[in-house]
Amino acid sequence: MDFDGQINLGHLLLTERKCRICGEMKNLVDGFYRTRKDRGPVASSFSYECKECTIKRIRERRKGPYIDWSYPDW
């Protein structure tokens, strides 16, 4: 059996994941938040919801209105 031809480095590192909300394939490290800090950067330590969908969910479920404020210009 030829195992070298069947296994690629990409299969072991799991560099992409499909978001459960929007369904897009995104880079695991850049597109998803880490949920477990104590373990190394393995696939199980990343969330299944991409960063954009997480930000959108948090903004929609806030109790108060979203106000984009900045420090006053004195």
C-alpha positions as CSV (number, residue, x, y, z in Angstrom):
1,M,0.0,0.0,0.0
2,D,1.2,3.5,-0.8
3,F,0.4,5.7,2.2
4,D,2.6,8.6,1.1
5,G,0.4,9.2,-1.9
6,Q,-2.8,9.1,0.1
7,I,-1.9,11.4,3.0
8,N,-1.1,15.1,2.5
9,L,0.1,17.6,5.0
10,G,-3.1,19.6,4.5
11,H,-5.2,16.7,5.8
12,L,-3.2,16.5,9.0
13,L,-3.2,20.3,9.7
14,L,-6.8,21.0,8.8
15,T,-6.2,24.4,7.3
16,E,-9.8,25.1,6.2
17,R,-13.2,24.8,7.9
18,K,-16.8,25.4,6.8
19,C,-18.7,27.9,8.9
20,R,-21.9,26.5,10.3
21,I,-23.8,29.8,9.9
22,C,-22.8,31.2,6.4
23,G,-21.5,27.9,4.9
24,E,-18.3,29.4,3.5
25,M,-15.0,27.6,3.6
26,K,-12.4,29.8,5.4
27,N,-8.9,29.6,6.7
28,L,-9.0,28.0,10.1
29,V,-6.4,30.2,11.8
30,D,-7.4,33.5,10.2
31,G,-11.2,33.0,9.9
32,F,-12.2,31.5,13.3
33,Y,-11.7,32.4,16.9
34,R,-9.9,30.0,19.3
35,T,-12.0,28.6,22.1
36,R,-9.4,26.7,24.1
37,K,-6.1,28.5,24.9
38,D,-4.5,25.7,26.9
39,R,-4.1,23.4,24.0
40,G,-1.9,24.0,20.9
41,P,-3.3,25.2,17.6
42,V,-5.2,22.0,16.8
43,A,-8.5,22.0,14.9
44,S,-10.6,21.2,17.9
45,S,-9.5,24.4,19.7
46,F,-11.2,26.6,17.1
47,S,-14.9,27.5,17.0
48,Y,-17.3,26.4,14.2
49,E,-18.6,29.9,13.6
50,C,-16.4,32.3,11.6
51,K,-15.3,35.7,12.9
52,E,-17.7,37.7,10.7
53,C,-20.7,35.7,11.7
54,T,-19.7,35.9,15.4
55,I,-19.4,39.7,15.2
56,K,-22.8,40.0,13.4
57,R,-24.5,37.8,16.0
58,I,-23.1,39.8,18.9
59,R,-24.2,43.1,17.3
60,E,-27.7,41.9,16.6
61,R,-28.3,40.5,20.1
62,R,-27.0,43.5,22.1
63,K,-29.5,44.9,24.6
64,G,-28.9,48.6,23.8
65,P,-28.6,50.3,20.5
66,Y,-25.2,50.2,18.8
67,I,-23.6,53.6,19.1
68,D,-20.3,54.2,17.4
69,W,-18.7,56.7,19.8
70,S,-15.3,58.2,19.9
71,Y,-13.5,60.4,22.4
72,P,-14.6,64.1,22.2
73,D,-12.5,66.4,20.2
74,W,-11.7,69.0,22.8
